[in-house]
Each structure stands twice: as structure tokens, then as C-alpha cells.
Amino acid sequence: MYGDAGLAPVDSRDIAAVVVPALLDERIGEAYVLTGPLSRTQIERVRIIAETIGRPLRFEERPREQFQKVMLRHGMPTPVVAELRDGLAARAGRPGWSRGRPPTRRLPGLPAAACRG
């Protein structure tokens, strides 16, 4: 669904670099928005995965209703499915868009790591 939608995935190292200090400092009630440094479309991400595993893959568009049914069947909560579906729809045709936020900076001030896929 929405193969031309751009997302900026966050590298797990960057998540840890933000979460660990936040937990250790007991920063209760603070919110963090994490954004990766590179925005890629769903189609580009599938191409990268195919290159990485050395197998041909292709992105197939699916209707919104089918997407929702599959995600719910796999145990994803309804509000999360709706947020993902609507977020992809908002990004469709805007491959470089990532909610207008700068990439997450790793603590203590290191640049964010690029998540390959």
C-alpha cells in the first residue's frame, strides 16, 4: 500500500542511544520523536531488501481494506493499523517527506545512523 510513500526509518542503535539515557535518568513524562536521516519510499526499501538478500522481490500495491485485515490478523492493534495506514496515505507521492522533522541525533550529539532498509 502506497509504494511511493516516503518513510525515514530509525536505526535500532539510535533508538537505544535515546531510550537508555532516558530510562536511566528517569525522564518521566518526556516525549521523544525519532526520525531517521534518510527518507525512502516503500518501493526503494523493498529493492534494498532484495539486493541485501540476493533474491528478486517486488512491491505490490494492496487495497487499504486488505492491508488493514492482514495487519489485524497478525495482531497489530486497530489504532496502530489506522495510524500506519493514514500516515502512509499522507506521505504518498512525497518520497522525501518525513513529518518535517530533522533526523534524530544520537546522544551525545553524534549524527544519526542510516538505516539501510
C-alpha positions as CSV (number, residue, x, y, z in Angstrom):
1,M,0.0,0.0,0.0
2,Y,1.4,3.4,-1.0
3,G,4.6,2.3,-2.6
4,D,5.6,5.9,-3.3
5,A,5.2,6.9,0.3
6,G,8.4,8.1,1.9
7,L,9.5,7.0,5.4
8,A,12.6,7.7,7.4
9,P,13.2,4.5,9.4
10,V,15.2,4.8,12.6
11,D,18.2,2.6,13.2
12,S,18.0,0.4,16.3
13,R,21.2,1.9,17.6
14,D,19.7,5.3,17.6
15,I,16.6,4.1,19.4
16,A,18.9,2.6,22.1
17,A,21.0,5.8,22.2
18,V,17.9,7.8,23.1
19,V,16.0,5.2,25.2
20,V,18.8,4.0,27.6
21,P,19.7,7.5,28.9
22,A,16.1,8.5,29.1
23,L,15.4,5.4,31.3
24,L,18.5,5.8,33.4
25,D,17.7,9.5,34.0
26,E,14.1,8.6,34.8
27,R,12.8,11.2,32.4
28,I,9.1,10.5,33.2
29,G,6.6,12.3,31.1
30,E,9.0,13.4,28.4
31,A,8.2,12.5,24.7
32,Y,10.8,11.8,22.0
33,V,10.1,11.9,18.3
34,L,12.6,9.7,16.5
35,T,13.3,10.2,12.8
36,G,15.9,8.6,10.6
37,P,18.3,10.6,8.5
38,L,17.2,9.1,5.1
39,S,13.7,9.0,3.7
40,R,13.0,6.1,1.3
41,T,9.8,5.0,-0.4
42,Q,8.3,1.6,0.3
43,I,9.4,0.6,-3.2
44,E,13.0,1.6,-2.6
45,R,13.1,-0.3,0.7
46,V,11.9,-3.5,-1.0
47,R,14.6,-3.0,-3.6
48,I,17.3,-2.7,-0.9
49,I,16.0,-5.8,0.9
50,A,16.1,-7.7,-2.4
51,E,19.7,-6.6,-3.0
52,T,20.7,-7.5,0.5
53,I,19.3,-11.0,0.4
54,G,20.2,-11.6,-3.2
55,R,16.7,-12.5,-4.3
56,P,14.2,-10.8,-6.6
57,L,11.4,-9.1,-4.8
58,R,8.8,-6.6,-5.9
59,F,6.4,-4.3,-4.1
60,E,2.8,-5.0,-4.7
61,E,0.1,-2.4,-4.0
62,R,-2.8,-3.7,-1.9
63,P,-6.1,-2.1,-1.2
64,R,-6.4,-0.3,2.1
65,E,-9.0,-2.8,3.4
66,Q,-6.8,-5.8,2.6
67,F,-3.8,-4.1,4.3
68,Q,-5.9,-3.5,7.4
69,K,-7.3,-7.0,7.5
70,V,-3.8,-8.6,7.2
71,M,-2.3,-6.3,9.9
72,L,-5.2,-7.0,12.3
73,R,-4.9,-10.7,11.6
74,H,-1.2,-10.6,12.6
75,G,-2.1,-9.0,15.9
76,M,-1.4,-5.3,15.3
77,P,-3.8,-3.2,17.4
78,T,-6.5,-1.3,15.4
79,P,-5.3,2.2,16.4
80,V,-1.7,1.3,15.2
81,V,-3.1,0.0,11.9
82,A,-5.1,3.1,11.4
83,E,-2.1,5.4,12.2
84,L,0.2,3.4,9.9
85,R,-2.4,3.3,7.1
86,D,-3.2,7.0,7.4
87,G,0.5,8.0,7.8
88,L,1.4,6.2,4.6
89,A,-1.5,7.8,2.8
90,A,-0.3,11.3,3.9
91,R,3.2,10.5,2.6
92,A,2.1,9.1,-0.8
93,G,3.7,10.9,-3.6
94,R,6.0,12.7,-1.2
95,P,9.1,10.4,-1.0
96,G,11.3,12.9,0.8
97,W,8.8,13.9,3.4
98,S,9.3,12.8,7.0
99,R,6.9,14.9,9.0
100,G,9.1,17.8,8.5
101,R,11.4,16.9,11.4
102,P,15.2,16.8,11.3
103,P,16.8,13.3,11.8
104,T,17.3,12.1,15.4
105,R,20.7,13.0,16.8
106,R,22.4,10.2,18.7
107,L,23.3,11.1,22.2
108,P,25.7,12.7,23.0
109,G,25.5,14.6,19.7
110,L,26.6,12.0,17.2
111,P,24.9,12.0,13.8
112,A,22.0,9.6,13.3
113,A,22.9,6.2,11.8
114,A,21.4,5.5,8.3
115,C,19.1,2.5,8.4
116,R,19.8,0.7,5.2
117,G,16.3,-0.6,4.6
